[in-house]
């Protein structure tokens, strides 16, 4: 599954949403047959239909020239004559173009063909979080590994002035390397001074998904900000821990373990994210990440060397606090060091994998991105462009790579054009070679 689509929600009557609000959804029109899509996009090989939502349909495709799988998203047929929806679709493309993060599905291209708007996006080879939740009960440790990655993506988008507004398990993907990707910023609301007057809802109605929407998305849709995403994250977190949705008067996660032990400290994190009033929630996704990672790094069991709470102590309280703090600092540094070595070793294993690539002509950036995808690494497009533009947009003729390791292939492609690479957090970043070793220097 590549990515999922936003669900348009009209507040009229029917299904119950947060706090008893009533929500219904318009049934989507049938998607275009793949054969018709192939006629509209002759430069793509349409492999098949993946899914649809309230805004459009998604197809798996292949770019023959780059030998790259992509996801093609097309606006629903019944929306083509609706100027408001066309504007929303155009806004989605521009919003996505601003986002370059390893935990966000990338957009490669967008436009319009014969009156049909489309997005060409990264294909994520892996299940959605919804599919994982449907096939097995998720261990708390798995949730603690996934949530910080979601927080990183949301914080990055929020820092760019973009609110997702439809965070749910269907829009969270896990690829075969275990990397988390957030999809479908199709109903993102642009913020910032230049967009303060822009509040594109559907005739004043709400856009979102029942049960995952923050209360203010129903009650005050024109004033929703990034804290709505934090509420939705809280719903998803609760569901990952308990297998249930936090509906009505719900118990804290630790009371719904069902055979699994859920750290009681997570109750405070989840319940704070689910506060009805935005002012009482976490104000930044990064704060959720910090609290979750702190809990994950400090198990609920008593650390070695720390006496039980009811034990008699001859130390002064200030001395005890200093000792406990020293233990926590040492443990945190050890965890960071272990994580760094593990990440470094993982990156090196990726670079040792063999790759294959052939093209009559291709840009450096497309070659690097293709090689990275083959071995399970990301490619930091924006950071690379900032450091190397226009070198990484240069063309390479008659590319033929067969049976080489990814490391050898990258050196073969990059060194002649004066570039080098490094791997940062599982993603390849390009930079210029130092002047002393640039091609042509004596």
KEFI-343889 format. One record per atom (N, C-alpha, C): x, y, z. Coordinates in steps of 0.02 Angstrom, whole numbers, padded with zeros to 5 digits, always signed. Example, Ala and Ser with C-alpha at 12.3 -4.5 7.8 and 13.67 -1.06 7.14 Angstrom:
BEGIN
+00660-00284+00390+00615-00225+00390+00660-00165+00390+00642-00112+00354+00684-00053+00357+00645+00002+00394
//
This chain:
BEGIN
+00043-00060+00000+00000+00000+00000+00044+00062+00000+00032+00109-00043+00076+00167-00049+00055+00222-00002-00004+00247-00008-00029+00299+00036-00104+00298+00033-00135+00329+00082-00207+00331+00085-00231+00402+00075-00296+00409+00069-00325+00473+00049-00365+00504+00104-00369+00570+00102-00408+00605+00152-00481+00588+00145-00517+00588+00200-00589+00574+00200-00626+00639+00213-00667+00658+00168-00707+00718+00177-00765+00702+00224-00775+00743+00274-00826+00730+00324-00872+00790+00329-00937+00779+00321-00986+00833+00326-01025+00825+00390-01032+00878+00428-01066+00875+00491-01140+00886+00479-01177+00831+00474-01249+00835+00462-01285+00789+00511-01286+00724+00495-01317+00676+00539-01289+00608+00525-01292+00564+00574-01268+00496+00563-01218+00474+00614-01157+00457+00593-01106+00428+00637-01083+00477+00690-01070+00450+00749-01048+00492+00805-00973+00506+00800-00955+00569+00811-00885+00588+00814-00865+00604+00885-00811+00642+00896-00788+00658+00963-00841+00694+01004-00846+00674+01069-00892+00707+01116-00964+00707+01092-00984+00654+01057-01054+00648+01037-01073+00686+00976-01027+00720+00942-01044+00756+00881-01066+00706+00828-01106+00729+00781-01135+00684+00731-01103+00698+00664-01080+00645+00631-01041+00653+00570-01063+00602+00518-01067+00624+00455-01080+00578+00400-01030+00591+00345-01021+00541+00300-00973+00547+00246-01009+00533+00180-00994+00572+00129-01021+00561+00063-00987+00500+00031-01024+00455+00002-00992+00398-00031-00954+00421-00093-00892+00398-00103-00854+00420-00162-00878+00387-00226-00866+00420-00282-00882+00392-00347-00831+00336-00364-00850+00290-00409-00803+00238-00428-00739+00268-00457-00682+00237-00444-00619+00264-00470-00612+00251-00545-00567+00288-00577-00552+00276-00647-00521+00207-00656-00540+00170-00707-00508+00105-00721-00434+00117-00738-00390+00071-00719-00319+00079-00734-00305+00090-00808-00345+00060-00852-00333+00068-00924-00342+00141-00944-00392+00175-00916-00402+00246-00931-00345+00288-00903-00324+00270-00843-00268+00307-00813-00206+00301-00855-00193+00242-00883-00135+00231-00926-00137+00275-00987-00196+00288-01014-00203+00332-01072-00188+00404-01054-00205+00424-00993-00193+00493-00971-00119+00505-00955-00084+00451-00935-00014+00457-00914+00029+00408-00953+00041+00421-01018+00078+00373-01059+00151+00365-01037+00178+00412-01000+00247+00407-00978+00255+00363-00917+00198+00338-00890+00200+00294-00832+00173+00225-00850+00198+00174-00816+00169+00107-00820+00122+00099-00761+00057+00096-00774+00009+00090-00720+00004+00017-00699+00024+00003-00638+00026-00067-00614-00041-00089-00586-00074-00045-00550-00139-00065-00522-00168-00012-00476-00230-00024-00456-00267+00021-00412-00253+00003-00340-00238+00054-00298-00220+00042-00228-00276+00058-00179-00311+00113-00190-00363+00132-00143-00392+00200-00159-00443+00219-00122-00475+00284-00134-00502+00311-00068-00517+00376-00070-00547+00410-00013-00593+00465-00038-00610+00511+00007-00658+00563-00011-00631+00611-00063-00565+00614-00071-00536+00663-00117-00512+00634-00182-00496+00570-00184-00471+00543-00246-00450+00470-00240-00416+00446-00293-00395+00376-00297-00320+00372-00306-00291+00316-00284-00219+00306-00287-00204+00243-00327-00154+00249-00371-00133+00194-00413-00058+00183-00404-00037+00121-00407+00034+00106-00408+00058+00110-00480+00114+00143-00490+00140+00152-00557+00216+00146-00556+00245+00146-00615+00318+00142-00621+00342+00193-00672+00397+00226-00656+00429+00272-00702+00484+00232-00738+00472+00213-00801+00521+00169-00836+00590+00200-00840+00593+00265-00852+00658+00296-00862+00702+00292-00800+00670+00298-00741+00707+00295-00678+00702+00226-00646+00661+00182-00676+00650+00116-00647+00630+00124-00574+00580+00168-00561+00559+00185-00493+00484+00175-00486+00464+00142-00432+00393+00137-00416+00369+00202-00384+00309+00222-00403+00280+00283-00376+00206+00271-00361+00177+00318-00326+00106+00317-00312+00075+00377-00348+00024+00364-00388-00010+00416-00427-00079+00428-00395-00090+00489-00374-00153+00508-00341-00191+00555-00387-00253+00538-00403-00295+00577-00449-00359+00599-00413-00376+00663-00423-00437+00690-00393-00498+00651-00417-00544+00638-00371-00604+00599-00388-00642+00629-00447-00670+00588-00490-00706+00614-00549-00760+00664-00532-00797+00653-00477-00852+00699-00461-00829+00766-00435-00763+00772-00421-00736+00835-00396-00708+00879-00452-00705+00854-00514-00669+00890-00566-00700+00958-00582-00765+00963-00576-00797+01026-00592-00804+01073-00533-00779+01053-00475-00785+01092-00414-00722+01133-00405-00727+01198-00416-00667+01241-00412-00637+01241-00342-00679+01234-00291-00653+01234-00222-00610+01173-00210-00633+01116-00233-00594+01055-00224-00530+01057-00266-00535+01085-00325-00475+01092-00367-00424+01136-00332-00447+01188-00299-00402+01232-00263-00370+01196-00204-00410+01155-00169-00383+01116-00113-00330+01067-00138-00343+01038-00195-00295+00990-00223-00229+01026-00241-00235+01085-00271-00175+01123-00288-00137+01143-00224-00174+01161-00172-00142+01178-00108-00106+01118-00078-00135+01058-00087-00103+00998-00060-00035+00989-00093-00033+00997-00158+00031+00988-00194+00083+01038-00171+00062+01101-00164+00110+01152-00144+00132+01141-00071+00085+01119-00028+00104+01105+00041+00153+01048+00045+00140+00995+00008+00185+00938+00008+00254+00956-00020+00255+01000-00070+00319+01019-00100+00365+01053-00049+00335+01082+00003+00374+01115+00055+00401+01067+00107+00375+01005+00107+00393+00958+00158+00445+00908+00133+00502+00907+00165+00554+00859+00148+00580+00829+00213+00552+00771+00230+00569+00739+00294+00566+00664+00284+00611+00629+00317+00615+00557+00308+00553+00520+00333+00512+00552+00374+00451+00520+00400+00388+00547+00367+00395+00581+00310+00337+00607+00273+00342+00582+00201+00287+00557+00174+00286+00533+00105+00303+00591+00058+00352+00581+00015+00378+00635-00028+00334+00643-00090+00331+00704-00116+00297+00718-00180+00350+00731-00233+00343+00699-00290+00390+00707-00345+00366+00756-00398+00301+00757-00409+00274+00800-00463+00200+00809-00451+00171+00861-00481+00099+00870-00480+00079+00911-00540+00015+00910-00556-00009+00948-00614-00079+00929-00633-00094+00940-00696-00162+00928-00722-00157+00899-00792-00196+00848-00805-00198+00815-00871-00271+00808-00892-00288+00840-00946-00356+00837-00973-00408+00851-00918-00395+00902-00878-00443+00922-00827-00439+00882-00763-00392+00835-00758-00386+00794-00698-00322+00812-00661-00329+00831-00598-00271+00850-00557-00240+00788-00527-00173+00788-00523-00139+00729-00498-00078+00748-00457-00057+00700-00416+00006+00704-00378+00045+00640-00392+00109+00646-00405+00153+00589-00412+00196+00586-00349+00188+00531-00311+00216+00530-00244+00259+00468-00233+00297+00470-00179+00338+00414-00157+00294+00353-00145+00316+00296-00169+00282+00233-00155+00314+00201-00094+00273+00189-00043+00298+00158+00019+00278+00085+00018+00328+00042+00015+00316-00030+00011+00309-00059+00081+00249-00057+00106+00237-00082+00173+00165-00069+00194+00144-00097+00250+00074-00091+00272+00060-00024+00306-00003-00009+00312-00023+00048+00353-00027+00025+00426-00026+00073+00470-00034+00057+00541-00101+00023+00553-00152+00042+00516-00217+00009+00523-00212-00066+00507-00176-00083+00454-00169-00153+00436-00131-00191+00490-00081-00160+00520-00044-00193+00574-00090-00204+00634-00130-00155+00651-00175-00161+00709-00228-00214+00697-00247-00224+00634-00299-00273+00619-00272-00345+00620-00207-00353+00609-00179-00420+00604-00152-00446+00671-00133-00401+00716-00105-00423+00779-00110-00369+00832-00108-00389+00894-00108-00342+00950-00037-00312+00955-00033-00247+00958+00032-00214+00959+00059-00212+01030+00122-00232+01038+00154-00228+01104+00168-00155+01120+00165-00136+01185+00180-00066+01204+00247-00042+01178+00297-00088+01177+00364-00068+01153+00362-00046+01080+00320-00078+01040+00313-00058+00970+00283+00011+00964+00232+00025+01004+00201+00091+01003+00251+00144+01024+00293+00128+01074+00342+00177+01098+00396+00190+01045+00405+00145+00999+00454+00156+00945+00423+00196+00887+00358+00188+00876+00325+00221+00819+00306+00294+00834+00280+00306+00894+00254+00372+00910+00306+00428+00904+00369+00419+00927+00417+00473+00919+00430+00492+00846+00427+00443+00801+00438+00458+00730+00379+00500+00703+00318+00484+00725+00260+00524+00705+00269+00596+00731+00292+00601+00793+00302+00667+00823+00353+00708+00783+00407+00675+00762+00459+00711+00724+00430+00739+00659+00390+00698+00624+00360+00720+00561+00311+00778+00573+00269+00771+00624+00220+00824+00639+00255+00888+00660+00306+00883+00702+00340+00944+00724+00372+00979+00665+00402+00940+00619+00431+00971+00559+00377+01006+00518+00321+00973+00506+00267+01004+00467+00239+01066+00503+00230+01061+00567+00203+01118+00606+00252+01177+00603+00316+01162+00605+00366+01216+00600+00363+01251+00532+00337+01215+00481+00329+01245+00415+00260+01278+00408+00221+01278+00462+00155+01309+00459+00101+01266+00429+00110+01199+00431+00063+01154+00399+00033+01107+00452-00033+01102+00453-00069+01058+00497-00099+01001+00455-00089+00940+00478-00114+00883+00439-00190+00878+00441-00218+00877+00500-00291+00876+00514-00325+00809+00500-00287+00757+00483-00319+00692+00474-00271+00636+00493-00239+00643+00551-00195+00591+00576-00237+00532+00599-00224+00473+00572-00260+00412+00589-00217+00353+00565-00232+00292+00587-00190+00235+00568-00185+00224+00493-00237+00242+00456-00235+00233+00383-00183+00278+00350-00166+00332+00381-00119+00380+00352-00048+00374+00381-00036+00320+00418+00030+00307+00446+00055+00242+00416+00111+00244+00380+00137+00186+00345+00202+00163+00377+00214+00098+00374+00276+00069+00399+00308+00030+00342+00366+00052+00318+00396+00016+00261+00432-00046+00284+00461-00083+00236+00491-00148+00252+00553-00141+00296+00582-00082+00299+00639-00070+00343+00617-00045+00412+00551-00041+00423+00525-00018+00487+00521+00057+00495+00532+00094+00440+00528+00167+00445+00456+00190+00442+00441+00240+00482+00373+00267+00486+00366+00325+00437+00310+00325+00400+00296+00378+00352+00225+00403+00362+00216+00469+00365+00149+00499+00368+00128+00517+00297+00069+00494+00277+00043+00508+00210-00017+00554+00214-00034+00582+00157-00097+00618+00147-00102+00682+00185-00064+00731+00163-00074+00799+00187-00124+00836+00143-00171+00798+00114-00218+00826+00066-00266+00876+00096-00278+00873+00161-00324+00922+00191-00286+00968+00239-00220+00974+00225-00179+01018+00267-00204+01090+00262-00201+01124+00319-00222+01195+00320-00160+01238+00326-00150+01281+00277-00091+01324+00278-00100+01379+00330-00047+01389+00371-00048+01441+00422+00003+01494+00404+00017+01538+00449+00066+01590+00437+00033+01654+00417+00069+01710+00421+00040+01776+00407+00007+01781+00339+00038+01749+00288+00011+01757+00221-00052+01715+00210-00071+01673+00260-00128+01628+00250-00180+01636+00304-00177+01689+00342-00222+01696+00399-00295+01699+00377-00308+01723+00316-00377+01729+00294-00400+01667+00256-00357+01616+00252-00374+01558+00212-00401+01504+00257-00463+01485+00248-00494+01432+00288-00537+01390+00241-00505+01348+00203-00540+01309+00152-00572+01247+00184-00635+01253+00202-00673+01195+00222-00722+01183+00165-00765+01136+00172-00813+01121+00119-00879+01155+00136-00887+01215+00109-00947+01253+00124-00956+01266+00198-00900+01277+00233-00903+01289+00304-00907+01225+00345-00906+01166+00311-00911+01102+00345-00842+01077+00363-00840+01022+00398-00779+00997+00428-00745+00946+00383-00678+00947+00383-00640+00897+00349-00601+00857+00400-00606+00792+00399-00572+00750+00447-00603+00681+00449-00586+00642+00500-00612+00574+00508-00643+00567+00577-00705+00543+00581-00737+00535+00646-00694+00495+00694-00699+00510+00757-00664+00477+00813-00591+00500+00819-00561+00525+00765-00492+00548+00769-00488+00624+00769-00543+00658+00754-00543+00730+00751-00543+00761+00821-00506+00815+00828-00509+00854+00890-00576+00888+00895-00601+00901+00956-00667+00933+00963-00672+00998+00925-00618+01038+00924-00621+01103+00889-00628+01095+00814-00610+01037+00786-00620+01027+00714-00694+01023+00697-00734+01003+00745-00806+01000+00736-00838+01067+00755-00816+01094+00811-00849+01154+00839-00825+01218+00807-00760+01224+00792-00732+01286+00765-00682+01268+00708-00705+01240+00653-00659+01216+00601-00616+01270+00570-00637+01333+00572-00598+01386+00540-00540+01411+00584-00537+01388+00646-00483+01411+00690-00439+01354+00713-00442+01298+00680-00401+01240+00699-00327+01255+00689-00285+01236+00737-00213+01243+00729-00179+01176+00740-00112+01177+00749-00073+01116+00752-00091+01071+00810-00124+01099+00862-00141+01058+00920-00195+01007+00905-00232+01016+00849-00280+00965+00828-00244+00901+00809-00185+00907+00778-00145+00848+00761-00123+00811+00824-00108+00849+00877-00085+00818+00939-00142+00778+00970-00203+00803+00966-00261+00765+00991-00269+00701+00951-00266+00706+00884-00273+00646+00843-00218+00596+00857-00157+00621+00869-00102+00576+00888-00118+00540+00954-00150+00576+01000-00170+00544+01063-00219+00488+01051-00266+00497+01005-00314+00443+00989-00277+00383+00961-00231+00396+00914-00193+00341+00883-00150+00306+00935-00119+00343+00979-00076+00314+01031-00118+00269+01077-00177+00293+01098-00222+00254+01140-00241+00190+01105-00257+00195+01041-00278+00136+01003-00220+00086+00996-00159+00110+00986-00102+00064+00981-00091+00027+01047-00100+00061+01102-00087+00030+01167-00143-00017+01189-00205-00001+01172-00261-00039+01199-00300-00079+01147-00292-00062+01083-00333-00094+01031-00403-00065+01027-00416-00011+01063-00482+00020+01065-00476+00095+01052-00534+00125+01037-00537+00198+01030-00558+00229+01096-00534+00289+01111-00554+00322+01174-00621+00357+01167-00674+00319+01170-00742+00345+01160-00778+00353+01226-00819+00405+01232-00858+00416+01292-00814+00426+01353-00833+00396+01409-00792+00399+01470-00746+00338+01470-00688+00347+01441-00642+00291+01431-00592+00287+01487-00568+00226+01503-00518+00217+01556-00449+00235+01530-00400+00246+01573-00332+00259+01550-00303+00196+01517-00253+00204+01474-00225+00146+01439-00202+00090+01485-00171+00106+01542-00144+00053+01585-00199+00007+01613-00261+00031+01612-00317-00010+01637-00346-00055+01583-00320-00049+01522-00347-00088+01466-00293-00130+01433-00244-00152+01473-00187-00190+01446-00206-00257+01416-00258-00290+01443-00280-00355+01418-00223-00405+01411-00190-00417+01467-00136-00465+01467-00068-00435+01455-00064-00372+01432-00001-00338+01422+00007-00283+01475+00067-00276+01500+00081-00224+01550+00095-00158+01515+00054-00109+01528+00063-00042+01500+00087+00004+01556+00143+00035+01546+00173+00080+01595+00122+00134+01615+00108+00138+01680+00058+00186+01703+00079+00258+01687+00144+00270+01678+00166+00339+01661+00140+00361+01593+00124+00312+01550+00097+00330+01484+00027+00358+01489-00009+00343+01543-00076+00369+01551-00076+00445+01548-00029+00476+01584-00026+00549+01586-00011+00577+01516+00033+00544+01479+00051+00569+01412-00010+00566+01366-00043+00508+01365-00100+00499+01320-00158+00545+01339-00173+00546+01403-00231+00587+01425-00218+00662+01415-00156+00683+01421-00141+00754+01409-00149+00770+01335-00129+00724+01292-00139+00735+01219-00213+00737+01202-00255+00703+01241-00326+00698+01226-00368+00750+01263-00337+00799+01293-00376+00852+01326-00423+00886+01276-00484+00898+01298-00534+00929+01253-00514+01000+01235-00488+01038+01285-00468+01107+01273-00397+01108+01245-00386+01139+01187-00318+01141+01158-00266+01169+01205-00285+01218+01247-00237+01249+01292-00211+01201+01344-00247+01148+01358-00226+01100+01410-00188+01041+01381-00183+01036+01315-00146+00983+01284-00072+01000+01282-00032+00951+01257+00036+00967+01238+00032+01023+01185+00077+01071+01190+00076+01126+01143+00121+01114+01082+00164+01064+01087+00208+01047+01031+00214+00971+01027+00217+00944+00966+00226+00872+00957+00293+00849+00985+00343+00893+00983+00409+00876+01009+00407+00861+01084+00360+00891+01120+00355+00878+01192+00327+00808+01204+00282+00785+01162+00257+00716+01166+00315+00668+01155+00355+00682+01104+00413+00640+01088+00460+00635+01148+00475+00692+01179+00521+00693+01235+00495+00650+01292+00431+00657+01309+00403+00618+01365+00402+00544+01349+00383+00526+01288+00380+00455+01269+00449+00424+01270+00499+00459+01243+00567+00432+01242+00596+00428+01312+00578+00474+01356+00601+00471+01425+00574+00409+01460+00510+00395+01449+00480+00336+01479+00510+00272+01451+00521+00271+01385+00551+00212+01354+00622+00199+01379+00658+00253+01393+00728+00246+01414+00734+00230+01489+00681+00242+01527+00683+00230+01599+00626+00183+01618+00639+00118+01616+00587+00069+01633+00556+00083+01701+00494+00060+01708+00457+00074+01770+00487+00038+01829+00524-00018+01817+00555-00053+01873+00610-00011+01904+00626-00024+01967+00673+00017+02005+00744+00007+01977+00780+00061+01958+00848+00054+01934+00894+00026+01988+00945-00011+01966+00993-00040+02013+01027+00016+02052+01035+00004+02117+01070+00053+02158+01026+00105+02189+00962+00108+02168+00916+00157+02196+00873+00121+02248+00872+00141+02311+00835+00106+02363+00760+00112+02353+00720+00063+02377+00647+00068+02373+00622+00131+02408+00563+00151+02388+00535+00214+02415+00524+00211+02490+00509+00150+02517+00495+00145+02588+00556+00128+02630+00615+00126+02599+00675+00109+02636+00700+00169+02675+00730+00154+02734+00759+00208+02775+00824+00231+02743+00835+00295+02738+00895+00322+02707+00930+00369+02755+00996+00364+02755+01035+00409+02797+01060+00468+02758+01046+00469+02692+01069+00525+02652+01020+00583+02656+01045+00642+02649+01002+00700+02645+00964+00700+02579+00902+00727+02576+00862+00727+02515+00899+00756+02456+00936+00810+02466+00972+00840+02409+01025+00793+02382+01059+00756+02427+01109+00709+02405+01077+00652+02365+01019+00629+02388+00984+00576+02352+00964+00599+02282+00938+00659+02277+00918+00685+02212+00978+00689+02165+01036+00713+02192+01095+00718+02151+01118+00650+02127+01115+00600+02172+01136+00532+02154+01090+00503+02101+01025+00512+02110+00977+00486+02061+00986+00520+01994+00999+00586+01995+01010+00622+01933+01072+00596+01897+01126+00583+01936+01188+00557+01905+01175+00489+01872+01136+00446+01906+01120+00381+01877+01080+00389+01812+01032+00435+01812+00990+00446+01753+01032+00472+01695+01080+00519+01711+01122+00547+01658+01166+00493+01627+01197+00452+01670+01240+00398+01645+01200+00350+01602+01139+00332+01624+01097+00286+01586+01078+00316+01518+01062+00381+01518+01043+00414+01456+01101+00416+01407+01162+00432+01433+01220+00435+01389+01236+00366+01360+01229+00314+01402+01241+00246+01377+01191+00228+01323+01127+00248+01334+01076+00233+01284+01090+00269+01218+01111+00333+01223+01126+00371+01163+01185+00341+01126+01237+00320+01163+01295+00290+01131+01277+00225+01097+01238+00183+01131+01217+00120+01100+01176+00132+01038+01131+00181+01041+01089+00197+00983+01131+00222+00925+01183+00263+00940+01225+00289+00886+01263+00233+00851+01292+00187+00890+01329+00132+00860+01282+00086+00820+01222+00074+00847+01174+00032+00811+01154+00065+00745+01140+00131+00747+01121+00166+00686+01177+00166+00635+01239+00177+00659+01296+00178+00614+01306+00110+00581+01302+00056+00620+01311-00011+00593+01255-00028+00543+01194-00006+00559+01138-00018+00513+01149+00017+00447+01171+00080+00449+01185+00118+00388+01239+00084+00346+01291+00059+00379+01346+00026+00343+01322-00037+00309+01278-00074+00342+01251-00134+00310+01210-00117+00248+01172-00062+00252+01134-00040+00193+01181-00024+00136+01236+00011+00150+01281+00032+00097+01318-00026+00065+01323-00083+00099+01356-00141+00071+01312-00181+00023+01247-00167+00022+01202-00204-00022+01215-00188-00095+01205-00238-00137+01216-00228-00209+01158-00191-00241+01174-00152-00292+01124-00113-00327+01131-00123-00402+01079-00107-00438+01078-00111-00511+01043-00049-00538+01073-00017-00586+01042+00043-00615+01070+00053-00686+01026+00068-00732+01046+00081-00801+01002+00135-00831+01032+00184-00864+00994+00237-00896+01037+00271-00949+01006+00292-01003+01042+00329-01055+01064+00397-01029+01021+00428-00991+01036+00493-00961+00992+00502-00899+01021+00525-00845+00982+00536-00784+01019+00589-00742+00981+00624-00701+01012+00674-00657+01044+00639-00598+01094+00672-00569+01129+00644-00511+01080+00630-00454+01035+00677-00441+00989+00669-00385+00943+00609-00395+00920+00597-00457+00876+00541-00469+00913+00474-00462+00976+00473-00483+01015+00412-00476+01026+00396-00402+01045+00447-00363+01058+00436-00292+00994+00415-00256+00939+00446-00273+00876+00429-00241+00857+00357-00257+00866+00336-00319+00850+00268-00339+00894+00218-00302+00960+00232-00299+01005+00186-00264+00987+00182-00189+00970+00239-00160+00951+00239-00089+00890+00196-00077+00840+00202-00121+00780+00162-00112+00794+00088-00119+00840+00070-00164+00855-00001-00173+00883-00034-00110+00920+00004-00070+00953-00026-00012+00918-00007+00054+00861+00027+00049+00823+00043+00109+00844+00106+00146+00877+00152+00110+00896+00216+00140+00852+00272+00112+00849+00327+00147+00815+00386+00122+00863+00431+00084+00836+00485+00056+00877+00535+00021+00853+00603+00043+00896+00641+00076+00878+00708+00100+00883+00758+00042+00828+00766+00007+00827+00807-00054+00844+00880-00039+00809+00910+00009+00817+00982+00021+00886+00998+00048+00910+00958+00097+00976+00971+00125+01030+00963+00073+01023+00913+00030+01072+00902-00023+01072+00961-00073+01012+00984-00091+01008+01040-00138+01038+01104-00109+01026+01114-00044+01054+01174-00012+01130+01176-00016+01161+01116-00013+01234+01113-00011+01266+01104-00080+01229+01078-00128+01260+01058-00191+01230+01088-00253+01173+01120-00248+01141+01147-00307+01190+01193-00345+01199+01187-00411+01160+01144-00456+01192+01077-00474+01247+01059-00439+01283+00998-00457+01238+00936-00456+01195+00930-00405+01154+00869-00400+01099+00868-00452+01088+00924-00487+01039+00924-00542+01073+00911-00609+01139+00901-00608+01175+00888-00670+01159+00820-00699+01170+00813-00764+01152+00751-00800+01213+00705-00806+01200+00640-00800+01250+00589-00810+01228+00546-00868+01273+00535-00917+01256+00497-00977+01278+00424-00971+01239+00380-01001+01256+00309-01007+01275+00279-00939+01229+00280-00894+01240+00252-00828+01229+00177-00830+01278+00139-00805+01272+00066-00803+01303+00040-00738+01260+00021-00691+01284-00005-00626+01255-00074-00617+01297-00123-00611+01273-00192-00603+01319-00229-00554+01291-00255-00501+01328-00297-00454+01375-00259-00408+01373-00193-00408+01415-00155-00363+01378-00144-00296+01416-00132-00244+01385-00112-00181+01360-00040-00189+01313-00022-00147+01286+00047-00150+01342+00097-00137+01388+00081-00091+01444+00126-00077+01487+00137-00139+01504+00081-00175+01545+00087-00235+01508+00126-00290+01443+00113-00297+01404+00147-00348+01401+00222-00334+01391+00241-00272+01387+00312-00255+01454+00347-00269+01509+00315-00250+01574+00344-00264+01585+00352-00340+01564+00301-00377+01572+00301-00450+01534+00359-00483+01474+00373-00457+01432+00425-00486+01452+00494-00461+01467+00501-00397+01474+00567-00366+01544+00597-00375+01596+00558-00368+01664+00586-00370+01679+00624-00434+01661+00598-00494+01677+00634-00556+01643+00702-00561+01587+00711-00526+01552+00776-00531+01566+00820-00470+01616+00800-00429+01636+00843-00374+01591+00840-00313+01558+00782-00303+01514+00775-00245+01536+00716-00202+01513+00717-00141+01523+00661-00095+01458+00651-00056+01456+00599-00016+01394+00585+00022+01411+00565+00093+01361+00570+00135+01364+00541+00202+01293+00520+00221+01287+00474+00269+01222+00450+00291+01206+00480+00359+01150+00514+00361+01128+00546+00424+01058+00520+00441+01053+00485+00497+00989+00459+00520+00954+00418+00466+00992+00375+00433+00962+00331+00384+00948+00362+00317+00974+00421+00303+00962+00456+00240+01027+00482+00211+01034+00477+00145+01094+00501+00110+01089+00576+00100+01144+00611+00117+01148+00683+00107+01210+00697+00064+01201+00737+00012+01256+00754-00033+01288+00820-00013+01352+00825-00026+01388+00889-00015+01445+00892-00065+01475+00951-00072+01531+00960-00118+01595+00930-00090+01635+00903-00135+01701+00881-00115+01743+00942-00095+01788+00933-00046+01832+00990-00030+01872+01011-00091+01887+01075-00095+01919+01102-00154+01984+01065-00171+02020+01040-00121+02084+01008-00132+02078+00943-00171+02018+00911-00169+02011+00847-00204+01959+00850-00258+01938+00911-00277+01889+00917-00330+01919+00894-00396+01878+00865-00442+01903+00843-00506+01936+00901-00544+01994+00886-00575+02028+00936-00615+02082+00973-00576+02084+00964-00509+02136+00997-00470+02202+00960-00478+02257+00997-00479+02323+00966-00483+02351+00956-00414
//
